[in-house]
């Protein structure tokens, strides 16, 4: 008898199989018990008919408790009424692990309760679908950059400096030295680009921002490509190809999960149409002012401004060339203006805001040294970074995509905490 997973059921119609499952829910009458089953690969229904099984099997089915683990045996049938399209006519059950008083019952629960029970809530439909899509985005990231000729570079998580030039860092003692959990792998990626031409880092990042918005986590994952001999136009072209590729992969591989989440797939598909609009920061300010926003040139955009701009274009949009005063020290000066840098943020529509931030990197040793000092950063900590400008520096660009922000955008989730298995926020360190 084949031992299969639920996802393989279409290949075994009419055959008797064995599947290791957990019980999600159950309902029944005096003659039938309907078991809602899951096995990690998918969900479907097992039907236990009193007339077709022994009294012992039927009683076992009737007494099963939510989240009991078991092997179920039976014949796979097509079922057009079910979401999956298939079900099992169960003829035998072997209980593996009993479950009693499972806390997440089939009723409404508050968000805080569900995240207190996140270790169990992962088993349920919404997180299952969201995190399956997250996995597709991760796999697609490696596929895309491998095809584009990139090398994966692993940046350290412990650093002695603050690449973004902020004080919002998690500090720790490193054998008597001050050290920090890394905010970004970008500076190390720049070193990698000088060795391999095109690299990307993919790892966790940590920011001690005391923010409680729906877009912020204190621990999240970043994909940060860095490309030698790329100007901003080449970088933006790569960025939009990457985002479109990610969305296409989810549409191709996660049809059922998108349905579970109620995501509008045609709307999502519209975001794969390239190129994305490109709007200067100057023009964005004018557009906002003309539509009633009280903003002045020189401010960074908040959620309302980002939401308006992306929704105005009905697709992801690049906002280009931000004021130097609000951007990081390493961004390249505009050739014609001292007040802006060659940079671009990619804003997603539907209120999801910035999903990518990128720029050309300045290559002038003296200028970068000056900027490091102006930002109150230690020259000693950045001496290795400045070396990159002394030994064969070239024009180069890079960007960072926040994985969790991309997950929320693609899935249509409202809060970023849904986009990671165990979210870390200012008030949450457990489970």
FENRAQUI-V334628 format. One record per backbone hydrogen bond with DSSP energy under -0.5 kcal/mol. NH is the residue of the N-H (numbers start at 1). CO is the residue of the C=O. If there is no record, write none. Layout:
NH&CO  NH&CO
This chain:
2&16  4&2  4&18  8&5  9&6  11&8  12&9  13&10  14&76  15&12  17&15  17&74  18&2  19&72  21&19  21&70  22&38  23&68  24&22  24&36  25&36  27&34  29&32  33&48  34&27  35&33  35&46  36&25  36&34  37&35  37&44  38&22  39&42  40&42  44&37  45&86  46&35  47&88  48&33  48&46  49&47  50&31  50&48  52&49  53&49  53&50  58&54  59&55  60&56  61&57  62&58  63&59  64&60  64&61  67&23  68&65  69&97  70&21  71&94  72&19  72&70  73&92  74&17  75&89  76&12  76&15  77&87  79&85  82&79  87&77  88&45  89&75  90&47  90&88  91&73  92&73  94&71  95&93  96&69  97&69  105&103  107&105  114&110  115&111  116&112  117&113  118&115  120&117  121&117  122&118  123&120  124&121  128&124  129&125  130&126  131&127  132&128  133&129  134&130  135&131  136&132  137&133  138&134  139&135  140&136  141&137  142&138  143&139  144&140  145&141  146&142  147&143  148&144  149&146  150&145  151&198  153&151  153&200  155&153  159&157  159&180  163&161  165&162  169&167  171&169  172&179  174&172  174&177  175&173  177&174  179&172  180&159  181&170  182&157  189&185  190&186  191&187  192&188  193&189  194&190  195&191  195&192  196&192  197&193  198&196  199&226  200&151  201&224  203&222  205&220  206&182  207&218  208&168  209&207  211&209  216&213  218&424  219&424  220&205  222&203  223&401  224&201  224&222  225&399  226&199  227&397  228&197  229&395  230&227  235&231  236&232  237&233  238&234  239&235  240&236  241&237  242&238  243&239  244&240  245&241  246&242  247&243  248&244  249&245  250&246  251&247  252&248  253&249  254&250  258&254  259&255  260&256  261&257  262&258  262&259  263&258  265&263  268&264  269&265  270&266  271&267  271&268  272&269  273&270  274&272  277&316  279&318  281&320  284&280  285&281  286&282  287&283  288&284  289&285  290&286  291&287  291&288  292&289  293&288  295&293  299&296  306&302  307&303  308&304  309&305  310&306  311&307  312&308  313&309  314&310  315&310  317&347  318&277  319&345  320&279  320&318  321&343  324&339  326&323  327&324  331&328  332&360  334&337  334&340  341&322  342&332  343&341  344&358  345&319  346&356  347&317  347&345  348&353  352&349  353&348  355&346  356&346  357&400  358&344  359&398  360&342  361&396  362&330  365&363  368&364  369&365  370&366  371&367  372&368  373&369  374&370  375&371  376&373  377&372  382&378  383&380  386&382  387&383  388&384  388&385  389&386  390&387  391&387  392&390  396&361  397&227  398&359  399&225  400&357  401&223  402&355  402&400  403&221  403&401  406&402  407&403  408&404  409&405  410&406  411&407  412&408  413&408  416&214  418&415  419&416  420&417  425&423  425&428  428&425
